[in-house]
Each structure stands twice: as structure tokens, then as C-alpha cells.
Amino acid sequence: MKSLLLPTNSSDLELELAWQSCKDAIEHRHGEQRIPLITEMGESVCVSDITEEELERALEMMKTFDH
């Protein structure tokens, strides 16, 4: 992504917006989050048990990455 000069983070990505997206997913996916998480290049798993606290920790961790 960086080599293509595409953004890898956004200042708009805050906990409130991200958590609302998870709640919206539940509403539109018959009560399941079904959030895809990348495990390796071209591979992913879908999870349905992400908590708001886990999401908050992940967003904080993202801030430490070189973007």
C-alpha cells in the first residue's frame, strides 16, 4: 500500500465510528458480525465476537505503526 502511495490509516477512523460499523454489521448479517480478519496474504478468517474493548486496543495499536 505504501509503495502505491495509498493511505493505510485515516484520522477519521475513531472508536465510535468503528464500533458503529460493527453494530451495523450485526444488524445486516442476521445477528452476526462476520468481520473478516486477514491472517496472511490472500487468507482470512471471519469472526463474530469482537468486543468494543478489543477494537479500541486495535485502533490504539494501529497508531504505533509506520504509515
All heavy atoms as TSV, in Angstrom:
chain	resi	resn	atom	element	x	y	z
A	1	MET	N	N	0.829	-1.178	0.000
A	1	MET	CA	C	0.000	0.000	0.000
A	1	MET	C	C	0.879	1.249	0.000
A	1	MET	O	O	0.590	2.189	-0.724
A	1	MET	CB	C	-0.911	-0.005	1.222
A	1	MET	CG	C	-1.898	-1.167	1.280
A	1	MET	SD	S	-3.283	-0.967	0.187
A	1	MET	CE	C	-4.281	0.155	1.102
A	2	LYS	N	N	1.917	1.242	0.838
A	2	LYS	CA	C	2.784	2.419	0.908
A	2	LYS	C	C	3.499	2.645	-0.414
A	2	LYS	O	O	3.642	3.784	-0.845
A	2	LYS	CB	C	3.789	2.263	2.040
A	2	LYS	CG	C	3.172	2.446	3.419
A	2	LYS	CD	C	4.099	2.094	4.548
A	2	LYS	CE	C	5.361	2.889	4.543
A	2	LYS	NZ	N	6.211	2.650	5.705
A	3	SER	N	N	3.932	1.563	-1.055
A	3	SER	CA	C	4.660	1.730	-2.315
A	3	SER	C	C	3.753	2.292	-3.410
A	3	SER	O	O	4.238	2.906	-4.353
A	3	SER	CB	C	5.273	0.406	-2.761
A	3	SER	OG	O	4.255	-0.522	-3.064
A	4	LEU	N	N	2.458	2.104	-3.269
A	4	LEU	CA	C	1.492	2.655	-4.218
A	4	LEU	C	C	1.009	4.034	-3.807
A	4	LEU	O	O	0.153	4.627	-4.459
A	4	LEU	CB	C	0.293	1.719	-4.350
A	4	LEU	CG	C	0.588	0.333	-4.897
A	4	LEU	CD1	C	-0.651	-0.544	-4.808
A	4	LEU	CD2	C	1.101	0.418	-6.319
A	5	LEU	N	N	1.541	4.517	-2.672
A	5	LEU	CA	C	1.170	5.815	-2.113
A	5	LEU	C	C	-0.306	5.882	-1.732
A	5	LEU	O	O	-0.937	6.933	-1.804
A	5	LEU	CB	C	1.545	6.957	-3.060
A	5	LEU	CG	C	3.017	7.041	-3.441
A	5	LEU	CD1	C	3.241	8.160	-4.442
A	5	LEU	CD2	C	3.887	7.240	-2.220
A	6	LEU	N	N	-0.850	4.722	-1.327
A	6	LEU	CA	C	-2.230	4.660	-0.856
A	6	LEU	C	C	-2.240	4.786	0.660
A	6	LEU	O	O	-1.333	4.305	1.337
A	6	LEU	CB	C	-2.885	3.346	-1.266
A	6	LEU	CG	C	-3.050	3.135	-2.770
A	6	LEU	CD1	C	-3.525	1.719	-3.051
A	6	LEU	CD2	C	-4.027	4.153	-3.334
A	7	PRO	N	N	-3.244	5.423	1.221
A	7	PRO	CA	C	-3.288	5.582	2.675
A	7	PRO	C	C	-3.492	4.240	3.374
A	7	PRO	O	O	-4.212	3.372	2.884
A	7	PRO	CB	C	-4.486	6.502	2.905
A	7	PRO	CG	C	-5.341	6.337	1.699
A	7	PRO	CD	C	-4.401	6.028	0.563
A	8	THR	N	N	-2.838	4.075	4.512
A	8	THR	CA	C	-3.001	2.856	5.305
A	8	THR	C	C	-3.683	3.150	6.631
A	8	THR	O	O	-3.881	2.252	7.436
A	8	THR	CB	C	-1.633	2.202	5.578
A	8	THR	OG1	O	-0.801	3.146	6.257
A	8	THR	CG2	C	-0.980	1.749	4.294
A	9	ASN	N	N	-4.031	4.399	6.857
A	9	ASN	CA	C	-4.720	4.791	8.076
A	9	ASN	C	C	-5.491	6.074	7.782
A	9	ASN	O	O	-5.248	6.731	6.773
A	9	ASN	CB	C	-3.731	5.003	9.211
A	9	ASN	CG	C	-4.385	4.885	10.569
A	9	ASN	OD1	O	-5.568	4.610	10.691
A	9	ASN	ND2	N	-3.612	5.115	11.617
A	10	SER	N	N	-6.408	6.421	8.670
A	10	SER	CA	C	-7.186	7.631	8.488
A	10	SER	C	C	-7.446	8.273	9.838
A	10	SER	O	O	-7.778	7.586	10.807
A	10	SER	CB	C	-8.519	7.308	7.809
A	10	SER	OG	O	-9.372	8.435	7.841
A	11	SER	N	N	-7.335	9.576	9.896
A	11	SER	CA	C	-7.649	10.287	11.133
A	11	SER	C	C	-9.140	10.214	11.442
A	11	SER	O	O	-9.563	10.457	12.566
A	11	SER	CB	C	-7.196	11.747	11.035
A	11	SER	OG	O	-7.864	12.396	9.973
A	12	ASP	N	N	-9.946	9.857	10.449
A	12	ASP	CA	C	-11.393	9.707	10.648
A	12	ASP	C	C	-11.756	8.399	11.347
A	12	ASP	O	O	-12.877	8.234	11.814
A	12	ASP	CB	C	-12.133	9.762	9.312
A	12	ASP	CG	C	-12.024	11.126	8.649
A	12	ASP	OD1	O	-11.958	12.130	9.377
A	12	ASP	OD2	O	-11.999	11.166	7.407
A	13	LEU	N	N	-10.815	7.459	11.401
A	13	LEU	CA	C	-11.101	6.155	12.000
A	13	LEU	C	C	-10.959	6.243	13.513
A	13	LEU	O	O	-9.893	6.039	14.078
A	13	LEU	CB	C	-10.172	5.081	11.436
A	13	LEU	CG	C	-10.452	3.657	11.891
A	13	LEU	CD1	C	-11.896	3.259	11.598
A	13	LEU	CD2	C	-9.499	2.701	11.212
A	14	GLU	N	N	-12.054	6.548	14.162
A	14	GLU	CA	C	-12.118	6.651	15.615
A	14	GLU	C	C	-12.986	5.522	16.147
A	14	GLU	O	O	-13.772	4.924	15.423
A	14	GLU	CB	C	-12.695	8.009	16.026
A	14	GLU	CG	C	-11.841	9.190	15.622
A	14	GLU	CD	C	-10.513	9.259	16.368
A	14	GLU	OE1	O	-10.453	8.775	17.517
A	14	GLU	OE2	O	-9.549	9.783	15.799
A	15	LEU	N	N	-12.862	5.259	17.447
A	15	LEU	CA	C	-13.569	4.149	18.059
A	15	LEU	C	C	-15.071	4.223	17.822
A	15	LEU	O	O	-15.698	3.217	17.465
A	15	LEU	CB	C	-13.271	4.087	19.559
A	15	LEU	CG	C	-13.996	2.985	20.322
A	15	LEU	CD1	C	-13.646	1.611	19.776
A	15	LEU	CD2	C	-13.696	3.082	21.799
A	16	GLU	N	N	-15.667	5.377	18.000
A	16	GLU	CA	C	-17.117	5.491	17.867
A	16	GLU	C	C	-17.582	5.060	16.479
A	16	GLU	O	O	-18.543	4.293	16.338
A	16	GLU	CB	C	-17.560	6.923	18.149
A	16	GLU	CG	C	-19.061	7.110	18.130
A	16	GLU	CD	C	-19.477	8.536	18.478
A	16	GLU	OE1	O	-18.744	9.229	19.199
A	16	GLU	OE2	O	-20.555	8.937	18.003
A	17	LEU	N	N	-16.896	5.529	15.453
A	17	LEU	CA	C	-17.252	5.171	14.078
A	17	LEU	C	C	-17.003	3.684	13.815
A	17	LEU	O	O	-17.843	2.997	13.212
A	17	LEU	CB	C	-16.454	6.014	13.091
A	17	LEU	CG	C	-16.664	5.728	11.615
A	17	LEU	CD1	C	-18.105	5.996	11.212
A	17	LEU	CD2	C	-15.712	6.577	10.778
A	18	ALA	N	N	-15.867	3.176	14.266
A	18	ALA	CA	C	-15.535	1.764	14.032
A	18	ALA	C	C	-16.508	0.845	14.756
A	18	ALA	O	O	-16.946	-0.172	14.201
A	18	ALA	CB	C	-14.100	1.490	14.476
A	19	TRP	N	N	-16.876	1.196	15.996
A	19	TRP	CA	C	-17.810	0.356	16.741
A	19	TRP	C	C	-19.205	0.412	16.106
A	19	TRP	O	O	-19.907	-0.595	16.049
A	19	TRP	CB	C	-17.843	0.747	18.209
A	19	TRP	CG	C	-18.690	-0.181	19.024
A	19	TRP	CD1	C	-19.808	0.130	19.724
A	19	TRP	CD2	C	-18.498	-1.590	19.194
A	19	TRP	NE1	N	-20.316	-0.998	20.314
A	19	TRP	CE2	C	-19.542	-2.074	20.011
A	19	TRP	CE3	C	-17.550	-2.500	18.731
A	19	TRP	CZ2	C	-19.662	-3.403	20.366
A	19	TRP	CZ3	C	-17.668	-3.838	19.086
A	19	TRP	CH2	C	-18.710	-4.273	19.900
A	20	GLN	N	N	-19.599	1.569	15.627
A	20	GLN	CA	C	-20.888	1.676	14.943
A	20	GLN	C	C	-20.900	0.783	13.706
A	20	GLN	O	O	-21.919	0.157	13.391
A	20	GLN	CB	C	-21.205	3.120	14.558
A	20	GLN	CG	C	-22.578	3.305	13.934
A	20	GLN	CD	C	-23.711	2.885	14.861
A	20	GLN	OE1	O	-23.749	3.308	16.012
A	20	GLN	NE2	N	-24.618	2.064	14.378
A	21	SER	N	N	-19.784	0.692	13.017
A	21	SER	CA	C	-19.685	-0.192	11.850
A	21	SER	C	C	-19.889	-1.647	12.248
A	21	SER	O	O	-20.548	-2.407	11.529
A	21	SER	CB	C	-18.330	-0.025	11.167
A	21	SER	OG	O	-18.217	1.265	10.625
A	22	CYS	N	N	-19.322	-2.034	13.393
A	22	CYS	CA	C	-19.520	-3.409	13.881
A	22	CYS	C	C	-20.984	-3.651	14.211
A	22	CYS	O	O	-21.534	-4.707	13.882
A	22	CYS	CB	C	-18.657	-3.664	15.111
A	22	CYS	SG	S	-16.911	-3.873	14.760
A	23	LYS	N	N	-21.627	-2.687	14.848
A	23	LYS	CA	C	-23.046	-2.828	15.186
A	23	LYS	C	C	-23.902	-2.890	13.918
A	23	LYS	O	O	-24.861	-3.659	13.847
A	23	LYS	CB	C	-23.493	-1.699	16.109
A	23	LYS	CG	C	-22.853	-1.783	17.489
A	23	LYS	CD	C	-23.468	-0.848	18.513
A	23	LYS	CE	C	-23.367	0.595	18.152
A	23	LYS	NZ	N	-23.838	1.496	19.212
A	24	ASP	N	N	-23.536	-2.101	12.922
A	24	ASP	CA	C	-24.254	-2.142	11.645
A	24	ASP	C	C	-24.103	-3.510	10.984
A	24	ASP	O	O	-25.056	-4.036	10.397
A	24	ASP	CB	C	-23.759	-1.056	10.697
A	24	ASP	CG	C	-24.152	0.344	11.122
A	24	ASP	OD1	O	-25.028	0.483	12.005
A	24	ASP	OD2	O	-23.564	1.309	10.580
A	25	ALA	N	N	-22.898	-4.076	11.076
A	25	ALA	CA	C	-22.665	-5.404	10.501
A	25	ALA	C	C	-23.588	-6.428	11.140
A	25	ALA	O	O	-24.182	-7.266	10.444
A	25	ALA	CB	C	-21.200	-5.808	10.681
A	26	ILE	N	N	-23.733	-6.362	12.455
A	26	ILE	CA	C	-24.610	-7.296	13.166
A	26	ILE	C	C	-26.047	-7.159	12.660
A	26	ILE	O	O	-26.725	-8.154	12.409
A	26	ILE	CB	C	-24.538	-7.048	14.688
A	26	ILE	CG1	C	-23.161	-7.435	15.219
A	26	ILE	CG2	C	-25.627	-7.823	15.422
A	26	ILE	CD1	C	-22.899	-6.978	16.638
A	27	GLU	N	N	-26.476	-5.925	12.498
A	27	GLU	CA	C	-27.847	-5.670	12.046
A	27	GLU	C	C	-28.105	-6.244	10.657
A	27	GLU	O	O	-29.182	-6.779	10.378
A	27	GLU	CB	C	-28.114	-4.168	12.050
A	27	GLU	CG	C	-29.519	-3.796	11.660
A	27	GLU	CD	C	-29.755	-2.294	11.727
A	27	GLU	OE1	O	-29.162	-1.621	12.582
A	27	GLU	OE2	O	-30.547	-1.809	10.900
A	28	HIS	N	N	-27.115	-6.145	9.778
A	28	HIS	CA	C	-27.316	-6.559	8.386
A	28	HIS	C	C	-26.868	-7.983	8.105
A	28	HIS	O	O	-27.031	-8.454	6.973
A	28	HIS	CB	C	-26.584	-5.592	7.450
A	28	HIS	CG	C	-27.097	-4.194	7.541
A	28	HIS	ND1	N	-28.332	-3.831	7.056
A	28	HIS	CD2	C	-26.564	-3.080	8.091
A	28	HIS	CE1	C	-28.533	-2.544	7.298
A	28	HIS	NE2	N	-27.482	-2.067	7.921
A	29	ARG	N	N	-26.310	-8.652	9.121
A	29	ARG	CA	C	-25.810	-10.020	8.916
A	29	ARG	C	C	-26.492	-11.002	9.861
A	29	ARG	O	O	-25.843	-11.901	10.401
A	29	ARG	CB	C	-24.297	-10.048	9.072
A	29	ARG	CG	C	-23.599	-9.217	8.003
A	29	ARG	CD	C	-22.114	-9.174	8.192
A	29	ARG	NE	N	-21.503	-8.335	7.162
A	29	ARG	CZ	C	-20.332	-7.750	7.298
A	29	ARG	NH1	N	-19.624	-7.894	8.404
A	29	ARG	NH2	N	-19.856	-7.001	6.321
A	30	HIS	N	N	-27.768	-10.799	10.063
A	30	HIS	CA	C	-28.598	-11.727	10.844
A	30	HIS	C	C	-28.031	-11.993	12.238
A	30	HIS	O	O	-27.981	-13.140	12.691
A	30	HIS	CB	C	-28.801	-13.039	10.086
A	30	HIS	CG	C	-29.351	-12.836	8.711
A	30	HIS	ND1	N	-30.657	-12.428	8.492
A	30	HIS	CD2	C	-28.777	-12.926	7.489
A	30	HIS	CE1	C	-30.863	-12.316	7.196
A	30	HIS	NE2	N	-29.734	-12.601	6.559
A	31	GLY	N	N	-27.578	-10.934	12.918
A	31	GLY	CA	C	-27.127	-11.055	14.299
A	31	GLY	C	C	-25.674	-11.458	14.473
A	31	GLY	O	O	-25.229	-11.677	15.600
A	32	GLU	N	N	-24.935	-11.576	13.409
A	32	GLU	CA	C	-23.515	-11.954	13.474
A	32	GLU	C	C	-22.653	-10.827	12.918
A	32	GLU	O	O	-23.028	-10.175	11.950
A	32	GLU	CB	C	-23.252	-13.217	12.649
A	32	GLU	CG	C	-24.015	-14.437	13.104
A	32	GLU	CD	C	-23.460	-15.031	14.379
A	32	GLU	OE1	O	-22.271	-14.822	14.678
A	32	GLU	OE2	O	-24.229	-15.709	15.079
A	33	GLN	N	N	-21.495	-10.608	13.536
A	33	GLN	CA	C	-20.584	-9.589	13.000
A	33	GLN	C	C	-19.986	-10.036	11.673
A	33	GLN	O	O	-19.924	-9.288	10.720
A	33	GLN	CB	C	-19.436	-9.308	13.985
A	33	GLN	CG	C	-19.815	-8.521	15.187
A	33	GLN	CD	C	-18.645	-8.368	16.151
A	33	GLN	OE1	O	-17.724	-9.182	16.174
A	33	GLN	NE2	N	-18.698	-7.334	16.953
A	34	ARG	N	N	-19.487	-11.257	11.638
A	34	ARG	CA	C	-18.817	-11.804	10.443
A	34	ARG	C	C	-17.791	-10.817	9.884
A	34	ARG	O	O	-17.823	-10.439	8.709
A	34	ARG	CB	C	-19.837	-12.201	9.380
A	34	ARG	CG	C	-20.715	-13.349	9.789
A	34	ARG	CD	C	-21.545	-13.863	8.615
A	34	ARG	NE	N	-22.481	-14.858	9.057
A	34	ARG	CZ	C	-23.806	-14.659	9.126
A	34	ARG	NH1	N	-24.317	-13.510	8.731
A	34	ARG	NH2	N	-24.585	-15.607	9.550
A	35	ILE	N	N	-16.859	-10.429	10.747
A	35	ILE	CA	C	-15.813	-9.480	10.364
A	35	ILE	C	C	-14.613	-10.254	9.823
A	35	ILE	O	O	-14.048	-11.101	10.522
A	35	ILE	CB	C	-15.368	-8.634	11.584
A	35	ILE	CG1	C	-16.562	-7.951	12.246
A	35	ILE	CG2	C	-14.275	-7.658	11.186
A	35	ILE	CD1	C	-17.234	-6.891	11.419
A	36	PRO	N	N	-14.192	-10.002	8.582
A	36	PRO	CA	C	-13.017	-10.710	8.049
A	36	PRO	C	C	-11.727	-10.125	8.629
A	36	PRO	O	O	-11.558	-8.907	8.703
A	36	PRO	CB	C	-13.101	-10.461	6.542
A	36	PRO	CG	C	-13.890	-9.191	6.413
A	36	PRO	CD	C	-14.819	-9.133	7.594
A	37	LEU	N	N	-10.862	-11.005	9.106
A	37	LEU	CA	C	-9.542	-10.620	9.602
A	37	LEU	C	C	-8.489	-11.302	8.738
A	37	LEU	O	O	-8.522	-12.523	8.555
A	37	LEU	CB	C	-9.356	-11.046	11.067
A	37	LEU	CG	C	-10.324	-10.455	12.077
A	37	LEU	CD1	C	-10.062	-11.052	13.454
A	37	LEU	CD2	C	-10.237	-8.951	12.107
A	38	ILE	N	N	-7.570	-10.525	8.214
A	38	ILE	CA	C	-6.517	-11.079	7.359
A	38	ILE	C	C	-5.534	-11.845	8.231
A	38	ILE	O	O	-5.040	-11.324	9.233
A	38	ILE	CB	C	-5.800	-9.962	6.584
A	38	ILE	CG1	C	-6.797	-9.265	5.661
A	38	ILE	CG2	C	-4.620	-10.519	5.802
A	38	ILE	CD1	C	-6.272	-8.002	5.036
A	39	THR	N	N	-5.249	-13.095	7.853
A	39	THR	CA	C	-4.299	-13.921	8.597
A	39	THR	C	C	-2.953	-14.014	7.887
A	39	THR	O	O	-1.928	-14.172	8.531
A	39	THR	CB	C	-4.858	-15.335	8.816
A	39	THR	OG1	O	-5.190	-15.907	7.544
A	39	THR	CG2	C	-6.095	-15.300	9.686
A	40	GLU	N	N	-2.980	-13.937	6.579
A	40	GLU	CA	C	-1.776	-13.880	5.761
A	40	GLU	C	C	-2.192	-13.441	4.368
A	40	GLU	O	O	-3.380	-13.301	4.087
A	40	GLU	CB	C	-1.054	-15.231	5.733
A	40	GLU	CG	C	-1.877	-16.379	5.178
A	40	GLU	CD	C	-1.150	-17.702	5.262
A	40	GLU	OE1	O	-1.168	-18.320	6.326
A	40	GLU	OE2	O	-0.550	-18.075	4.234
A	41	MET	N	N	-1.230	-13.215	3.516
A	41	MET	CA	C	-1.520	-12.730	2.180
A	41	MET	C	C	-2.521	-13.660	1.490
A	41	MET	O	O	-2.268	-14.846	1.324
A	41	MET	CB	C	-0.243	-12.660	1.348
A	41	MET	CG	C	-0.449	-12.003	0.015
A	41	MET	SD	S	-0.732	-10.259	0.172
A	41	MET	CE	C	0.918	-9.659	-0.007
A	42	GLY	N	N	-3.691	-13.122	1.160
A	42	GLY	CA	C	-4.704	-13.889	0.459
A	42	GLY	C	C	-5.545	-14.799	1.332
A	42	GLY	O	O	-6.374	-15.533	0.810
A	43	GLU	N	N	-5.336	-14.757	2.647
A	43	GLU	CA	C	-6.079	-15.626	3.565
A	43	GLU	C	C	-6.745	-14.794	4.649
A	43	GLU	O	O	-6.206	-13.773	5.084
A	43	GLU	CB	C	-5.143	-16.643	4.234
A	43	GLU	CG	C	-4.434	-17.569	3.276
A	43	GLU	CD	C	-5.378	-18.554	2.617
A	43	GLU	OE1	O	-6.366	-18.976	3.267
A	43	GLU	OE2	O	-5.135	-18.905	1.451
A	44	SER	N	N	-7.921	-15.234	5.088
A	44	SER	CA	C	-8.610	-14.539	6.176
A	44	SER	C	C	-9.509	-15.505	6.927
A	44	SER	O	O	-9.774	-16.608	6.456
A	44	SER	CB	C	-9.438	-13.372	5.623
A	44	SER	OG	O	-10.496	-13.865	4.832
A	45	VAL	N	N	-9.942	-15.065	8.093
A	45	VAL	CA	C	-10.955	-15.779	8.864
A	45	VAL	C	C	-12.034	-14.770	9.201
A	45	VAL	O	O	-11.772	-13.565	9.273
A	45	VAL	CB	C	-10.391	-16.403	10.156
A	45	VAL	CG1	C	-9.362	-17.465	9.851
A	45	VAL	CG2	C	-9.807	-15.345	11.070
A	46	CYS	N	N	-13.245	-15.249	9.383
A	46	CYS	CA	C	-14.341	-14.370	9.805
A	46	CYS	C	C	-14.632	-14.630	11.273
A	46	CYS	O	O	-14.725	-15.783	11.692
A	46	CYS	CB	C	-15.593	-14.622	8.974
A	46	CYS	SG	S	-15.456	-13.969	7.308
A	47	VAL	N	N	-14.732	-13.554	12.039
A	47	VAL	CA	C	-15.038	-13.666	13.459
A	47	VAL	C	C	-16.327	-12.910	13.758
A	47	VAL	O	O	-16.703	-11.994	13.029
A	47	VAL	CB	C	-13.879	-13.145	14.340
A	47	VAL	CG1	C	-12.617	-13.955	14.105
A	47	VAL	CG2	C	-13.607	-11.687	14.071
A	48	SER	N	N	-16.978	-13.314	14.833
A	48	SER	CA	C	-18.240	-12.677	15.209
A	48	SER	C	C	-18.270	-12.315	16.683
A	48	SER	O	O	-19.340	-12.186	17.265
A	48	SER	CB	C	-19.412	-13.615	14.881
A	48	SER	OG	O	-19.579	-13.719	13.492
A	49	ASP	N	N	-17.094	-12.156	17.286
A	49	ASP	CA	C	-17.075	-11.907	18.728
A	49	ASP	C	C	-16.139	-10.765	19.129
A	49	ASP	O	O	-15.608	-10.740	20.233
A	49	ASP	CB	C	-16.705	-13.179	19.479
A	49	ASP	CG	C	-15.337	-13.731	19.088
A	49	ASP	OD1	O	-14.734	-13.213	18.122
A	49	ASP	OD2	O	-14.874	-14.679	19.744
A	50	ILE	N	N	-15.935	-9.797	18.248
A	50	ILE	CA	C	-15.081	-8.656	18.567
A	50	ILE	C	C	-15.800	-7.757	19.567
A	50	ILE	O	O	-16.957	-7.398	19.365
A	50	ILE	CB	C	-14.742	-7.852	17.300
A	50	ILE	CG1	C	-13.918	-8.695	16.334
A	50	ILE	CG2	C	-13.998	-6.563	17.661
A	50	ILE	CD1	C	-13.682	-8.036	14.997
A	51	THR	N	N	-15.102	-7.416	20.645
A	51	THR	CA	C	-15.684	-6.523	21.645
A	51	THR	C	C	-15.242	-5.085	21.373
A	51	THR	O	O	-14.248	-4.851	20.669
A	51	THR	CB	C	-15.266	-6.907	23.066
A	51	THR	OG1	O	-13.848	-6.688	23.201
A	51	THR	CG2	C	-15.610	-8.352	23.386
A	52	GLU	N	N	-15.943	-4.155	21.951
A	52	GLU	CA	C	-15.569	-2.746	21.801
A	52	GLU	C	C	-14.182	-2.490	22.383
A	52	GLU	O	O	-13.400	-1.717	21.826
A	52	GLU	CB	C	-16.609	-1.857	22.474
A	52	GLU	CG	C	-16.392	-0.382	22.221
A	52	GLU	CD	C	-17.512	0.485	22.753
A	52	GLU	OE1	O	-18.445	-0.029	23.404
A	52	GLU	OE2	O	-17.462	1.702	22.506
A	53	GLU	N	N	-13.859	-3.168	23.481
A	53	GLU	CA	C	-12.545	-3.003	24.106
A	53	GLU	C	C	-11.430	-3.528	23.198
A	53	GLU	O	O	-10.373	-2.906	23.087
A	53	GLU	CB	C	-12.506	-3.711	25.464
A	53	GLU	CG	C	-13.385	-3.076	26.517
A	53	GLU	CD	C	-14.884	-3.405	26.350
A	53	GLU	OE1	O	-15.238	-4.416	25.688
A	53	GLU	OE2	O	-15.699	-2.612	26.853
A	54	GLU	N	N	-11.662	-4.665	22.550
A	54	GLU	CA	C	-10.667	-5.205	21.621
A	54	GLU	C	C	-10.465	-4.263	20.440
A	54	GLU	O	O	-9.331	-4.038	19.997
A	54	GLU	CB	C	-11.097	-6.580	21.123
A	54	GLU	CG	C	-11.044	-7.651	22.180
A	54	GLU	CD	C	-11.685	-8.947	21.738
A	54	GLU	OE1	O	-12.672	-8.914	20.965
A	54	GLU	OE2	O	-11.201	-10.003	22.179
A	55	LEU	N	N	-11.553	-3.706	19.955
A	55	LEU	CA	C	-11.473	-2.764	18.843
A	55	LEU	C	C	-10.696	-1.522	19.247
A	55	LEU	O	O	-9.850	-1.033	18.494
A	55	LEU	CB	C	-12.883	-2.406	18.377
A	55	LEU	CG	C	-12.995	-1.546	17.134
A	55	LEU	CD1	C	-12.298	-2.178	15.940
A	55	LEU	CD2	C	-14.456	-1.285	16.809
A	56	GLU	N	N	-10.941	-1.035	20.448
A	56	GLU	CA	C	-10.220	0.142	20.942
A	56	GLU	C	C	-8.719	-0.134	21.034
A	56	GLU	O	O	-7.904	0.682	20.601
A	56	GLU	CB	C	-10.767	0.551	22.302
A	56	GLU	CG	C	-10.116	1.797	22.857
A	56	GLU	CD	C	-10.759	2.256	24.151
A	56	GLU	OE1	O	-11.334	1.421	24.881
A	56	GLU	OE2	O	-10.684	3.459	24.425
A	57	ARG	N	N	-8.354	-1.319	21.553
A	57	ARG	CA	C	-6.924	-1.675	21.636
A	57	ARG	C	C	-6.304	-1.768	20.249
A	57	ARG	O	O	-5.175	-1.329	20.024
A	57	ARG	CB	C	-6.742	-2.987	22.394
A	57	ARG	CG	C	-6.941	-2.862	23.880
A	57	ARG	CD	C	-6.388	-4.040	24.666
A	57	ARG	NE	N	-6.737	-5.348	24.155
A	57	ARG	CZ	C	-7.792	-6.066	24.546
A	57	ARG	NH1	N	-8.618	-5.595	25.447
A	57	ARG	NH2	N	-8.012	-7.260	24.040
A	58	ALA	N	N	-7.036	-2.335	19.305
A	58	ALA	CA	C	-6.519	-2.465	17.936
A	58	ALA	C	C	-6.297	-1.098	17.300
A	58	ALA	O	O	-5.272	-0.865	16.638
A	58	ALA	CB	C	-7.480	-3.295	17.090
A	59	LEU	N	N	-7.230	-0.179	17.508
A	59	LEU	CA	C	-7.080	1.169	16.941
A	59	LEU	C	C	-5.893	1.890	17.569
A	59	LEU	O	O	-5.156	2.606	16.877
A	59	LEU	CB	C	-8.363	1.975	17.134
A	59	LEU	CG	C	-9.562	1.487	16.322
A	59	LEU	CD1	C	-10.821	2.242	16.730
A	59	LEU	CD2	C	-9.309	1.635	14.838
A	60	GLU	N	N	-5.691	1.700	18.863
A	60	GLU	CA	C	-4.532	2.304	19.521
A	60	GLU	C	C	-3.236	1.710	18.983
A	60	GLU	O	O	-2.259	2.417	18.768
A	60	GLU	CB	C	-4.622	2.129	21.042
A	60	GLU	CG	C	-5.644	3.015	21.694
A	60	GLU	CD	C	-5.369	4.504	21.469
A	60	GLU	OE1	O	-4.218	4.937	21.618
A	60	GLU	OE2	O	-6.328	5.225	21.126
A	61	MET	N	N	-3.226	0.404	18.767
A	61	MET	CA	C	-2.038	-0.261	18.233
A	61	MET	C	C	-1.721	0.234	16.829
A	61	MET	O	O	-0.558	0.413	16.467
A	61	MET	CB	C	-2.238	-1.776	18.228
A	61	MET	CG	C	-0.998	-2.544	17.819
A	61	MET	SD	S	-1.260	-4.339	17.763
A	61	MET	CE	C	-1.589	-4.667	19.484
A	62	MET	N	N	-2.748	0.465	16.029
A	62	MET	CA	C	-2.540	0.956	14.660
A	62	MET	C	C	-1.789	2.277	14.643
A	62	MET	O	O	-1.025	2.573	13.727
A	62	MET	CB	C	-3.864	1.097	13.931
A	62	MET	CG	C	-4.447	-0.196	13.450
A	62	MET	SD	S	-5.997	0.025	12.557
A	62	MET	CE	C	-5.487	1.049	11.203
A	63	LYS	N	N	-2.006	3.109	15.665
A	63	LYS	CA	C	-1.339	4.407	15.728
A	63	LYS	C	C	0.164	4.277	15.864
A	63	LYS	O	O	0.900	5.210	15.544
A	63	LYS	CB	C	-1.896	5.233	16.905
A	63	LYS	CG	C	-3.330	5.650	16.708
A	63	LYS	CD	C	-3.842	6.410	17.920
A	63	LYS	CE	C	-5.310	6.754	17.770
A	63	LYS	NZ	N	-5.830	7.407	18.982
A	64	THR	N	N	0.643	3.115	16.338
A	64	THR	CA	C	2.081	2.920	16.539
A	64	THR	C	C	2.783	2.451	15.265
A	64	THR	O	O	3.999	2.431	15.209
A	64	THR	CB	C	2.352	1.898	17.664
A	64	THR	OG1	O	1.925	0.598	17.256
A	64	THR	CG2	C	1.647	2.308	18.949
A	65	PHE	N	N	2.017	2.037	14.251
A	65	PHE	CA	C	2.611	1.530	13.008
A	65	PHE	C	C	3.129	2.672	12.160
A	65	PHE	O	O	2.585	3.775	12.168
A	65	PHE	CB	C	1.598	0.735	12.205
A	65	PHE	CG	C	1.108	-0.516	12.886
A	65	PHE	CD1	C	-0.136	-1.026	12.579
A	65	PHE	CD2	C	1.867	-1.174	13.828
A	65	PHE	CE1	C	-0.608	-2.182	13.188
A	65	PHE	CE2	C	1.417	-2.330	14.451
A	65	PHE	CZ	C	0.167	-2.815	14.116
A	66	ASP	N	N	4.152	2.388	11.388
A	66	ASP	CA	C	4.709	3.348	10.441
A	66	ASP	C	C	3.785	3.404	9.221
A	66	ASP	O	O	3.673	2.444	8.474
A	66	ASP	CB	C	6.112	2.907	10.028
A	66	ASP	CG	C	6.717	3.837	9.009
A	66	ASP	OD1	O	6.368	5.024	9.010
A	66	ASP	OD2	O	7.573	3.373	8.228
A	67	HIS	N	N	3.110	4.512	9.052
A	67	HIS	CA	C	2.154	4.643	7.934
A	67	HIS	C	C	2.739	5.497	6.855
A	67	HIS	O	O	3.191	6.538	6.965
A	67	HIS	CB	C	0.828	5.256	8.397
A	67	HIS	CG	C	0.103	4.387	9.347
A	67	HIS	ND1	N	-0.597	3.277	8.953
A	67	HIS	CD2	C	-0.046	4.439	10.696
A	67	HIS	CE1	C	-1.149	2.698	10.008
A	67	HIS	NE2	N	-0.822	3.397	11.078
